[in-house]
Amino acid sequence: MNCCDLEPLLMAYLDGEVVQGDRLEVERHLADCSTCAKQSEVARHNRTLVRTLARAGTPPAPESFRSKVFTTVRAEQAQHRQRRYLRLSAAAASVALCAFVGNHQWRSFQRRLYVEDAVSRHARQFPLEVRLPQPEALEAWFADKLGHRVAVPRFPNAVAEGARVLNVRDKQAAYIRYDAPTRASAQLKQMGLFVFGDNGNDVDVGARAEPNLGNSNGYNVVSWREGDIVYQLVTDLEEDDIRDLLPTNPGRAIPAAPSPRVLEAQPASFQR
């Protein structure tokens, strides 16, 4: 940099308004050129003098004006903080909503997989390992075969045919097959009940007061939970036939949809 290059940059340099590269070039030239260094000092002195005289000749602002300015500044800062907080809150809410929706969709997908697997295994008609019509005897048979107690429900108008051990996806389950009547004819139809442990809450189904009702491949599936135990009832019975499995009060209309009372059947060991 030479003296001509310095001249248009000098005042900007004194005001601290030049970029890093230009500032280094200016300071290097001032260190090597005594003429420009002296000119720089004179300009700096005049700049300081003008500012001092300007402040001395300017009366202080009235206190009311100062107070108004500070109040306005504080209000603008508060509004800025509030807008920033609202933006952050909206972003956090959006993330939380996406996480909730994603988790709900994933759990619904997982529940569907268990429903479809239970339907597939029931439809394949695996041979029964034991044929016992008494629910109490079936409970005793399962006693040492699974890592949890199997409470075998007694459904009105349905008779247990027998049982075996099957898997529902990765969970070992008790499988009880029932014969149930239909409204259309005297022909019996089968329904299968899967009972398996789920202490990790992998299957997204509610307690028996809030059963999950679904279907897959022509079968109706009623799923509910008793603590860490999940029940899945699979049947090709129509909804009216499923409702006939429920104990109803005389003169009371049959519900328009499968009622949670289907889940109120007690374990056989409690029905003596």
C-alpha positions as MATLAB code, in Angstrom:
seq = 'MNCCDLEPLLMAYLDGEVVQGDRLEVERHLADCSTCAKQSEVARHNRTLVRTLARAGTPPAPESFRSKVFTTVRAEQAQHRQRRYLRLSAAAASVALCAFVGNHQWRSFQRRLYVEDAVSRHARQFPLEVRLPQPEALEAWFADKLGHRVAVPRFPNAVAEGARVLNVRDKQAAYIRYDAPTRASAQLKQMGLFVFGDNGNDVDVGARAEPNLGNSNGYNVVSWREGDIVYQLVTDLEEDDIRDLLPTNPGRAIPAAPSPRVLEAQPASFQR';
ca = [
       0.000    0.000    0.000;
       1.292    3.537   -0.840;
       0.277    7.006    0.387;
      -2.366    7.430   -2.340;
      -3.959    4.124   -1.397;
      -4.085    5.169    2.268;
      -5.886    8.464    1.812;
      -9.444    7.147    1.086;
      -9.107    4.578    3.884;
      -7.721    6.748    6.667;
     -10.962    8.130    8.149;
     -12.682    4.760    7.892;
      -9.660    3.245    9.654;
      -9.881    5.797   12.498;
     -13.611    5.003   12.852;
     -12.868    1.248   13.003;
     -14.841    0.565    9.826;
     -12.298   -1.206    7.604;
     -12.145   -4.946    7.152;
      -9.386   -7.017    8.718;
      -7.234   -7.264    5.593;
      -7.346   -3.528    4.842;
      -6.711   -2.668    8.501;
      -3.492   -4.702    8.504;
      -2.350   -3.026    5.278;
      -3.070    0.470    6.730;
      -1.204   -0.258    9.966;
       1.756   -1.697    8.044;
       1.967    1.463    5.908;
       1.660    3.809    8.923;
       4.515    1.937   10.594;
       6.766    2.488    7.545;
       5.686    6.021    6.486;
       6.297    8.830    8.985;
       4.422   11.396    6.838;
       1.227    9.333    6.765;
       1.676    8.465   10.434;
       1.825   12.188   11.332;
      -1.226   12.885    9.145;
      -3.049   10.071   10.899;
      -2.294   11.515   14.344;
      -3.492   14.988   13.280;
      -6.729   13.505   11.901;
      -7.242   11.496   15.082;
      -6.695   14.615   17.240;
      -9.122   16.717   15.159;
     -11.719   13.943   15.273;
     -11.484   13.743   19.064;
     -11.616   17.538   19.422;
     -14.731   17.872   17.276;
     -16.538   15.177   19.259;
     -15.554   16.769   22.572;
     -16.776   20.209   21.515;
     -19.997   18.720   20.137;
     -20.748   17.035   23.447;
     -19.892   20.176   25.402;
     -22.202   22.324   23.291;
     -25.121   19.957   23.470;
     -27.352   20.276   26.545;
     -28.281   16.984   28.225;
     -31.600   15.493   27.217;
     -34.500   16.058   29.622;
     -34.993   13.268   32.137;
     -38.494   12.585   30.791;
     -37.059   12.064   27.301;
     -34.325    9.773   28.610;
     -36.899    7.800   30.577;
     -39.141    7.450   27.503;
     -36.219    6.276   25.380;
     -35.182    3.664   27.946;
     -38.801    2.511   28.368;
     -39.171    2.134   24.611;
     -35.908    0.223   24.353;
     -36.887   -2.103   27.193;
     -40.323   -2.692   25.617;
     -38.753   -3.540   22.263;
     -36.312   -5.898   23.964;
     -39.190   -7.583   25.811;
     -41.148   -7.958   22.553;
     -38.084   -9.408   20.875;
     -37.618  -11.917   23.694;
     -41.316  -12.834   23.553;
     -41.228  -13.336   19.776;
     -38.118  -15.471   20.146;
     -39.753  -17.490   22.931;
     -42.876  -18.019   20.821;
     -40.782  -19.154   17.856;
     -38.862  -21.589   20.055;
     -42.095  -22.797   21.692;
     -43.707  -23.337   18.301;
     -40.660  -25.241   17.102;
     -40.645  -27.387   20.257;
     -44.380  -28.056   19.935;
     -43.910  -29.034   16.295;
     -41.129  -31.462   17.221;
     -43.232  -32.913   20.060;
     -46.248  -33.296   17.758;
     -44.177  -35.025   15.093;
     -42.725  -37.350   17.729;
     -46.211  -38.114   19.107;
     -47.688  -38.788   15.674;
     -44.699  -40.880   14.686;
     -44.880  -42.922   17.885;
     -48.655  -43.404   17.496;
     -48.256  -44.557   13.895;
     -45.443  -46.915   14.854;
     -47.430  -48.450   17.731;
     -50.489  -48.825   15.476;
     -48.296  -50.551   12.908;
     -46.875  -52.879   15.582;
     -50.390  -53.690   16.876;
     -51.457  -54.521   13.318;
     -48.537  -56.936   12.949;
     -49.605  -58.840   16.079;
     -53.215  -58.960   14.876;
     -52.224  -60.289   11.463;
     -49.859  -62.884   12.939;
     -52.518  -64.139   15.373;
     -55.042  -64.420   12.527;
     -52.541  -66.275   10.354;
     -51.751  -68.830   13.053;
     -55.403  -69.358   13.972;
     -56.335  -69.878   10.313;
     -53.635  -72.540    9.826;
     -55.444  -74.857   12.263;
     -52.401  -76.195   14.065;
     -53.148  -79.524   15.764;
     -54.068  -79.212   19.413;
     -51.665  -80.654   21.966;
     -54.412  -81.395   24.467;
     -58.171  -81.767   24.187;
     -59.812  -80.696   27.424;
     -63.199  -78.947   27.507;
     -62.856  -77.786   31.116;
     -61.176  -74.374   31.443;
     -59.833  -75.374   34.883;
     -58.056  -78.378   33.370;
     -56.595  -76.187   30.600;
     -55.228  -73.729   33.170;
     -53.561  -76.622   34.999;
     -52.121  -77.939   31.723;
     -50.531  -74.547   30.917;
     -49.175  -74.119   34.468;
     -45.577  -75.248   33.731;
     -45.386  -74.399   30.027;
     -45.161  -70.597   29.972;
     -43.492  -67.955   32.059;
     -46.818  -66.528   33.215;
     -50.147  -67.795   34.525;
     -52.768  -68.466   31.873;
     -56.267  -67.510   33.012;
     -58.664  -69.310   30.645;
     -61.924  -67.342   30.221;
     -65.287  -69.096   30.124;
     -67.373  -67.453   27.391;
     -71.155  -67.956   27.537;
     -72.432  -70.316   24.822;
     -68.873  -71.261   23.765;
     -67.168  -74.554   24.627;
     -63.397  -75.019   24.855;
     -62.136  -77.673   22.456;
     -58.499  -77.840   23.517;
     -55.213  -75.981   23.562;
     -51.573  -75.853   22.573;
     -48.555  -73.531   22.778;
     -48.002  -71.190   19.811;
     -46.088  -68.011   19.117;
     -47.529  -64.628   18.237;
     -44.601  -63.008   16.456;
     -41.741  -63.298   18.970;
     -43.919  -64.018   22.013;
     -44.732  -67.532   23.218;
     -48.470  -67.782   23.780;
     -51.148  -70.079   25.086;
     -53.674  -70.877   22.372;
     -57.169  -72.053   23.341;
     -59.638  -73.072   20.658;
     -63.400  -72.712   21.272;
     -66.529  -73.785   19.436;
     -69.239  -71.101   19.352;
     -72.767  -71.082   17.899;
     -74.009  -68.717   15.202;
     -77.355  -66.979   14.740;
     -77.746  -68.064   11.141;
     -77.660  -71.813   11.789;
     -76.935  -74.463   14.347;
     -73.471  -74.860   12.877;
     -70.611  -74.192   15.270;
     -67.728  -71.952   14.340;
     -64.294  -71.833   15.880;
     -62.600  -69.000   17.652;
     -59.059  -68.945   19.008;
     -57.776  -67.115   22.057;
     -54.082  -66.216   22.318;
     -52.702  -65.341   25.762;
     -49.126  -64.060   26.035;
     -46.919  -61.967   28.283;
     -46.016  -58.417   27.313;
     -44.167  -56.766   30.180;
     -42.347  -54.521   27.693;
     -45.692  -53.077   26.512;
     -44.840  -53.907   22.896;
     -48.478  -54.468   21.932;
     -50.499  -51.261   21.938;
     -53.814  -52.448   23.371;
     -55.806  -51.050   26.263;
     -57.147  -52.673   29.398;
     -60.209  -54.883   29.154;
     -62.518  -51.893   29.669;
     -61.074  -50.417   26.470;
     -60.477  -53.350   24.066;
     -59.049  -52.868   20.621;
     -61.379  -54.156   17.907;
     -59.889  -54.983   14.539;
     -59.996  -57.384   11.621;
     -57.658  -59.080    9.192;
     -58.214  -61.459    6.273;
     -61.890  -61.947    7.071;
     -61.422  -62.518   10.805;
     -62.531  -60.259   13.646;
     -59.960  -59.721   16.390;
     -60.657  -58.428   19.901;
     -57.502  -57.516   21.845;
     -57.238  -56.457   25.467;
     -54.754  -56.384   28.297;
     -54.693  -57.569   31.907;
     -51.577  -55.956   33.345;
     -48.628  -57.578   31.562;
     -50.814  -60.191   29.852;
     -52.349  -59.595   26.408;
     -55.388  -61.493   25.098;
     -56.268  -61.697   21.416;
     -59.554  -63.378   20.455;
     -59.637  -64.353   16.768;
     -62.854  -65.533   15.102;
     -64.737  -65.502   11.822;
     -68.013  -65.039   13.692;
     -70.088  -62.049   12.652;
     -70.387  -59.135   15.060;
     -73.913  -60.208   16.079;
     -72.600  -63.672   16.928;
     -69.766  -62.168   18.928;
     -72.292  -60.101   20.890;
     -74.231  -63.309   21.618;
     -71.235  -64.475   23.602;
     -71.946  -61.693   26.092;
     -74.187  -62.047   29.115;
     -77.097  -59.623   28.538;
     -79.850  -58.442   30.839;
     -83.411  -59.520   29.868;
     -85.223  -56.791   27.942;
     -82.059  -54.854   27.300;
     -81.077  -54.132   23.697;
     -77.961  -55.812   22.353;
     -75.226  -53.187   21.844;
     -74.667  -51.877   18.324;
     -71.011  -52.918   18.417;
     -68.935  -55.541   20.258;
     -69.150  -54.635   23.916;
     -66.256  -54.645   26.408;
     -68.366  -57.100   28.403;
     -66.902  -59.852   26.228;
     -63.800  -59.257   28.282;
     -65.548  -59.640   31.611;
     -65.428  -63.437   31.476;
     -63.515  -64.519   34.567;
     -60.782  -67.170   34.617;
     -62.249  -70.611   35.072;
     -60.518  -71.008   38.420;
     -62.634  -68.122   39.758;
     -65.945  -69.559   38.519;
     -66.534  -72.429   40.921;
];
